[in-house]
Amino acid sequence: MPTVADLGYPRLASEGFYSFYAPARTPAATIDMLNREIRAVIEAPEMKQKLLGLGQEAQTSTPAKLRDYQNKAIVAFTASMKAAGVELE
């Protein structure tokens, strides 16, 4: 099966990711505790192996880094849709 680059789109890239969210106005201390506990589970060697077996690469981050990642992804996606002439209906 040819890759996307082989099909003539060498710069086309896409990533998927999973993340956890909490309701707006959740106290920062609660967010920090949830992040710490979720990271501990995901970073455990047995969980990393289980995820690899499912074809997933376990990566953890912080709420601030997730926000920055998502903001950059929105800007990039918006620019690519505009460049392709896609318009909302």
Summary of the structure (lengths in Angstrom):
residues: 89
radius of gyration: 17.5
end to end distance: 34.5
largest distance: 48.3
contacts: 135
relative contact order: 0.07
helix: 52%
strand: 0%
